Amino acid sequence: MPFPPPRSQDLRQRLEELKVAAEYALEEVVASANEAGWGTQEVLGALVEAARSLGDANSADRDPANDPPIGDAVRKQIGHGEQFD
């Protein structure tokens, strides 16, 4: 689901706009998960944990776009016993 662009430059207003958009997106995720048989509380718990995980990853590597392409990493592993599906 695409998020709308910010309409304001004021940080408090931007945060409120983003909160509304995020709540809408999460409502859709929860509804979809409910239809698939997941309970609301377990979905919300999983989303909180996923958000923490993403936050930790962002703290560890704030700009993953500067990382080498995955293809280079794979090429470096060839011949070292790794198997790929």
ABEGO torsion letter per residue (X at the ends): XBBBBBABABAAAAAAAAAAAAAAAAAAAAAAAAAAGBBAAAAAAAAAAAAAAAAAAAAABABAAABBBAAAAAAAABGAGBBBX
